[in-house]
């Protein structure tokens, strides 16, 4: 569960986190998706840093979500706009 995962978010943001963080909220779509990590299609890019998983979402918003999960859901992220917050 401590495997490091590289994510390509919307083609604009790359971030690394652990499988444990991605699966930390049981019964969510994110956890469900990464419970079968071995079956996910990996994207191999020219940067030679290994495979990444492409997620078609907004980069800054998704980064906030990952930080929220990293902090054990104790600290709500601060968004730039109310639109981003929703």
N, C-alpha and C positions, 0 to 999 in steps of 0.2 A: 504493500500500500504506500510505501514511501518512494515509489518510482517517480522520477521527475518527468513531467510532460511539457512539451513545447506546444503552445497554442498560437495559431495565426488567426487573429480576430479581424474579420472583415477585410483582410488584405492590407490593413493599415497599422495594426499593432501586433507585436509578438510579445508573448509573456510566457514565463515558465512558472510552474507550480507543481505540487505533488498530486498524485492520484488520490491521496487521502483527503486533501482539501476539496477536490472536485466531487468526491463522494460523501462529503461530510453532512449534507442535508438529505437524509434518506427520504425516499418517496418524491424527489424532485426530478424533473426531466434531465437536469444536468447529471445528477447521481446515476440515474438510470442509463444515460448514454455512456458514462465512463465505467460502469460496472462491467461492461463488456468491451473494455479498452482493446483487448487483443483482436477484436473483430472490427474495430473502426478502421476506415480507410486512412492511411497515412499519406501525407503529401511530401514528396521529396523535392526540395528546392535546390537551387544552384549555390546556396551559401555554405554547403557542406557541413552544416551543424546538425545533421541528422533529420529525421522525419518530424513533421508537425501535424497537428490536427487543425483543419480549417473549420472555423465556426463563423457563420454568416450573421454577425451582429455588430453593433457599434462598438468600436474599440475602447473609447474612454468609459462608456457606461459599463461594459463588461469588466474592465479593469477594476472599477469600483466594486462590482459584485465579488470578484475574486478577493479583493482586500477585505471585504466584509466577512467572507468565509474564513480567511486567514486569521482574523481576529476573533474567532469562535462566535461570530454573530453578536458580539458585545457592543460594538461601536458602529453606529449608523454612518454610512458614507455621506459626505457633503457633496451635493451636486451643484453645478454651475447655474442651472436653470430648473424651474419647476417641471418643465417638459422632460428633462433628463431624469428627474426624480421619479416621475410617474412611469 
